[in-house]
Amino acid sequence: MSTTPAAAGAPAGDVIKDVDITTFMQDVVNASMQTPVLVDFWAPWCGPCKTLTPILEKVVKAAGGKVKLVKVNIDEPKNQPLAQQLRISSIPAVYAFKKGQPVDGFMGALPESQVKQFIEQVMGGAVGPTPAEALIAEAKAALEQGDAGTAAEIYQELLQIDPGSPDALAGLAKLALEAGDLEQSRTLLDSIPSEHGKHAEVQTARAALDVAEQAAKNAGPIAPLRAAVEANPADHQSRFDLAVALFAAGEKAAAVDELLEIVRRDRKWNDDGARKQVLQFFEAMGFTDPLAVEGRKRLSSLLFR
């Protein structure tokens, strides 16, 4: 079970609050003499505000009290003079206050990476991992130690923080796949929101599942396939089926070798099928897997020799 605190840093109530013009001097100008304060100008009708504000809250919480966030609803008439004073022409708009003065700002909804970078510049230091990022790191560490049970618990904990977490759902899908439960793996992957379709962990899990389903449907026993290839090295279909069977059995290096041998012998066989299959193997392994990295180099040398 994870030992990460449920809320990293200072409690949200200490670093995040709603303010209006009556408390602006105290909660922003005066408070910024001690700690940088971000002011998020928003309105209920502003769609981009609904995207940006949760990101701001997430990164500020992760900063552990080194920066504060106040939110000002400019739809309230009493707050409109603040917007006019700071010359805000559109929202969302974020201003950073330090030592009683606005020192930086931006308008529009930025992605989390840019928000984090902006806040780090204001703070003058790194924000550090969010609670979700810390859990992801813990899960990966557990997997490296071969502790699938702990990894699964951490992924479930992550889903409590972020119900649509692509890292958690993809991680659980991989664990289900390793346990031989292809149906559960597919169910988990299908539950991932479409906007996370290109997330690296999701793509890796989908590729691994596709290979496993292909193996379950088409791959035959390894021994007869290997005998067929030894009897006729030009039998590319048997070699291809052997590669799929080897990969499904966990003999990934041998599977890559067989497919690269087809590419070496006949690049165009089966509409470039061996190259396409080995690329799917690499995707299923993960972009940084040493075998995939080395395999891509070998494939490139064959294609451009």
N, C-alpha and C positions, 0 to 999 in steps of 0.2 A: 504494500500500500504506500502511496506517495506520502512524503513528509512535508511537501510544500504547503505553506500557510494558505488558508482559504483566501486571504486578501493580503497581497504583498504590500509592504510599506504601511503608511498611515491609513487609518480608516477613511472611507470615502467621504464621510461627513466633515472631516477635518480639512480635506483638500478640494472638495467639490461642493459648490452651493449655488443656489439661485439668488441673485441680488437685484435690487432696483435702484433708482436714482437716490433714494433716501439713505441707502447703506453703501453706495459706491465709494465714497471717500474712505470709509473705514475698511471695507472689505477688499478694495483694489489699491487705491493710492497709498494709504497708510500700510496696509499689509505687505505691499511690494517693497517696502523699505527693508524687510527681513527676508522675504522669499519671493521669487518671481511669480507673477500672477498672470494667467491667461484669461482674457475676457472673450467669451463666445457670444456674439450678437446673433440672435436667431428670431424666428417667428413660427407660430404653429402651422402656417400655410406654406412654409418653405420646404420643399422636397429635399434639396441638397443638405439642408440643415439636419434632417433626420438621418442622413448618412454620416455626416461629419461629427456630430456631437458624440455618438457612442465611441467613435475612434478616439476623440480627444479624451473622453473619460477613461478609456482603457489605458492609454499611454500615460496619462497623469497618475492613475492609480499605481502603475508599474514604477513610476519615478520615486515612490516611497516617501512623499512629503517634501521633495526637493523643488517642487513647483506646485502651484495651486491653480484651480480652474473655477471661474465664476461665469454664470450664464445669465445673460440679460435679454429678456423678451422685448424686442422693440415694437411689438404689436400693441403693447400697453402704452396708452398716450403719455403717461408720466415719464416713460423712459425715452421717448422720442427726442427730447433735447440732448441726451447723451449721444445718440447717433448723429445728430446734426453737429454737435461740438467736435466729434471725431471724424466728421466728413465721410460717413459711411454711405456709399451710394448703392450697394447691393449686399445681400447676405447669402450664405453665411459669411461673416467677417470675424477674424480673430486678431486681437491686439495683445501684445506682450508688454507688461508693465514691470519695470525694475527701478528701484530707488525713487518711486513716485512718478515716473515718467513713462510714456509709451515708447518702446525702443524698437519694436519690429511688429510685423503683422502680415496677414495674407487674406485674400478673399476667395471664396469658392471651396468646394469639397475636394480635399486632397486625399490620395491614398494613404494608408497607414504608414508606409515607409517614409513618405515625405513629412507627414505630421510628426513622426518620431524624430526625424532629422531636425525639423524646426524647433521642437521642444529641447532637444539636446543642445542646440546652439544657444537657446535662451538660458538654459541651465549652466552651460559651460562644462558639460560632462555627459557621460552615457546614461541613458535611462535604465538599462538593464533589462533582463527578460521579463515579459509579462507572465502572470500565473499560468496562462495556457502554454506559452513557450517553455516554461520551466517543466511542466508536465510532459510535454513532447520529448524534451531532452531526457527526462527520467525513463520514459517508456523505451526510448532507443537504447539507453544504457542497459535496461533490463533485458532487452532482446539480444544485445551483444553478449550478455552473460548466459544466454540460453534460458532465461526465466520468462517463458511465455505467459504464465499465470499472472505474475506481477504486472507485466506489460498490459495484459487485458484489463486488469483492475484500474490501472492508471488511465487507459483510454476511456473507460467508463466514467472515471472521475472527470476527465476532460469534457465529456459530453454533458456533464452537469453544468459546467461553466459555459460551454458553447455547444448547444444541441446539434448544430449542423457542421461541426468541425470536420473538415475533410481529412485532417491528419488522423483523428480518432477513428472515423468510420473506415478509412482506407486501412489503417492499422489493424482494426478488428477483422476486416475482410481478409487481409493476408493471413491472420492467425487462423481464421476459419478454413482458409484454403490449405494451410499446412496441416490442419487436422483432418483434411479430406472431405470437409463439408462444403462442396461447391455451391449448393443451393443457398446456404446461409451467406456465403461470400457474395454471391450475385445479389441477394436481397439487400445486403449492407451497401454495396456499391450503387445500386439503383436508388437508394434513399439519399444519396449525396446531392445537394442542390446543384442545379445545372451550371450555375456561375462558377462552380469549382471544378468543372470538367477538365480543365487544363492544368490543374494542380499536379505537381510532380508526383506526389505519393499516390494520388488517385490514378494517374496514368500508368504508373508502375503496377499497381494492384490490378487494374483492368487487364493489362497485358498478361500478367501472370495467370489470371483466371482464364483468359482466352486460350492460352497455351494448355492449361490443365483440362479445359473442356474439349479442346481439340484432341489431346492425348486420350482422354476417356472415350472419345467417340471413334478415333481412327487408329491409334497406335496399337500394334500387335506386340507379342512377346519379344524380348530383346534377342534371345539366342537364335531363333530362326531367321530373324532379320539380319543379324550379323553374319550368319552363315550364307545367306543369299548374297550379301555384299562381297564376302570373301570369294564366293564362287564366280561372281560376275561384277567386278569393280565398276562397270559402266551401267549397272542397274541403279539409276539415280532415284527411282521411286522407292526402292527398298532402303537405300541409304537415307533418303529423306524421312521415311517412316521410322527408321532406326534412330535418327536424330531426335525426333519428337518423343519416342519412347524413352530414350536416354535422359532427356531433359525432365520428363515427368518422373523418372526414377531418381532424380537428384544428381545425375552424372552430367552436370552442365558443361564442363570443359570438353568432355567427349562429344556431346551433342553439337557444340560449336565447331569442333574439328570436322565432324562429318558434313555439316552444311558448307563449311568453307572449302572442303574437298570437292563438293559438287560445283561450287562457283569456280574453282580452279579448272575443273574439267570441262564444264559447259555453262558458262555464265547465263545463257539465254534459256536454259532448260525450264520447261513448264512456266513460261512467261516470267522469267526471272524469279521463280518461286523460292529458290534456296536463299537468295539475298534477302528477299522480303521476310522469310521465316527467321533468319538469323538476326535481323534487326528487331523483330518482335521479341526474340529471346533477350537481346540486350536491354530492351525497354522493360521487360519483366524483371530483369536483374536489378535495374536501377542505374541511373546515369553514371554514378561514381563507383560502381562495383568494379574491382580490379580486373576481373575476367571480362567484363563488358568493355572496359577501356582498352585492354590489350586486344580483344577481339575486333574492335572497330579499326584499330591500326592494321591488323592483319587483313581485314576486309579491304581497306583502302589500298593496301599494297597490291592486292590481287586485281582490283578494279582499274588501277592506274599504272599497271606495269607496262 
